[in-house]
Amino acid sequence: MKPTKQFQLQLFLLLTVTFAVVSQQADAQQRRRMMRPFKTDTAMVHDPVMAYENGTYYVFSTGRGLQMMTSDDRRTWNVWPAGVMREVPEWTHAAVPGFQDHVWAPDIIRWHGRWWLAYSCSTFGKNTSAIGLMSSPTLSRPDWADLGCIVASNSPEPKAEKSLRDDWNAIDPCFVIDDNDMPWLVYGSFWDGIQLLRLDTTMHAAVGAKPVTIARRYKTAPVGLVNPTSKYAGVNAIEAPFIYKRDGWYYLFVSWDYCCRGEKSSYNVVVGRSRKVEGPYRDRNGKKMTEGGGTLVIEGDKKDFEAAGHCAVYDLPTTLLNLRPRTLFICHGYSTRHHGQAILIQREVEWTKDGWPVLR
């Protein structure tokens, strides 16, 4: 007996609905799989920062929606593929044309009972950039609130008049709390170097505050020097600042030379210090960091790492088994064994008698 047209239509609708349900279930299973962490002993990261809460270490780094890893021993890591952000805030796309969801170089700090996380939105080699802000009461069950933009830089056109362009780049943020419990933001790369900005209690720019340059690679750029990564950024190859407080000193760590080139990378970390958060910062020989000063902390050894940079420095939590104060230095290194892939480096810091960091 030949099926009626009505029966054929009903069968078609049934099959369509069944296919849609099965497809939705498959998509849901795939999303759940992507939410599950996977374990690794080789943490592949770029621009890492660390936080510690209730026995768990958290590493945040560059990636789609910000990459996150967790560990209870800093040896085996759980990598969370879905990233931190469910959705990248819409304002970032309007602020930075061409920016999508590859979020750069975060920083995180615990202050006044909350976690504050800053992140960078940019496109490679240009200084139309923005630093965004999120906050959550906890990391174990985060409820990240989007708090908008802290600071932005703008270069409308490559050939725009200099007066219309910012001479700094709003990326690579780092929070620092001064001796009066007030927050500051240090950030920047290339152009006129590393900037310091006073914040208010909402972690946004304080009223009337303007960025001040506290470190640059070259006071006067050498004639003939060429930037191999960007024709817009110039040769002032300094970025990724991190300020760490110890014994009345503010230590300013920065990265020199070039990242993001795999085995051709030339990144290295230098440091200076100051009694005041505003500077001036000087290296071990007394040279100002605004005039190219910096004492070497780490560079590529050409055996394990071609180059190393974008660091952070922390006081490790004490335990019943280890009560002595310890300082941890982390950064990413371009691994020779992994063909230039950026992986996590962790080194404990020893301090010289005159108070300078040396990596173990």
Order of alpha helices (4+ residues) and beta strands (2+ residues): alpha-beta-beta-beta-beta-beta-beta-alpha-beta-beta-beta-beta-beta-beta-beta-beta-beta-beta-beta-beta-beta-beta-beta-beta
